[in-house]
Amino acid sequence: MFLYAPIGFLSKSAESVPDLAKRGRTQAANARVIGQFALGTTNTKARKAFAEAEQHVHSFLRIIAESAKPSRSQAPDAASQSGSDGVDDALALSNPMENYDALTAVQIIPLLATATPAELQQISDYEQSHRARKTILTRIRQLQG
């Protein structure tokens, strides 16, 4: 067997090698087509999933920003506390008002980006003297410097 099998293979290889090469090329082409189809399907699904996730994140952030805004009934109180007529969300937030303590850190952090340095300092002072939430204080430090 060890002697005759290799001899038989060598004598038959002239006939079978081209056929084996042809089969190999066909299988490689088929594998390539299947792989491209799988990648195309996966890429399409991944793009769709990323687009949906992005929409969910934007909706979530919009809901958080809207829930962090003071209600219209509270806006005059904030304006009277600050002494200005046009109070925007950041200024209303910077003056420790009734609903500030009810806001979560996730609701406050997006509002910090529009606050002035003086407002950031006021929020920082208030936060340190009350709840001392590390996420808010860390974000204020990042924005300050």
HULIN-V858090 format. One line per field, one symbol per residue. phi: phi as a letter, one per 30 degrees, with the letter a starting at -180 (. if undefined). burial: + if it has 16 or more other C-alpha atoms within 10 Angstrom, else -. A space follows every 50 residues. Layout:
BEGIN
phi=???
burial=???
END
This chain:
BEGIN
phi=.dcddddddddddddcdddddddddddddddddddddddddddddddddd dddddddddddddddddddddddcedddddddibdcccdddddddececd ddddddddeddddcddeddddddddddddcchdddddddddddda
burial=-------------------------------------------------- -------------++--+++----++-++-------+-+++++++++--+ ------++++++--+---++++++--+--------++-++-----
END
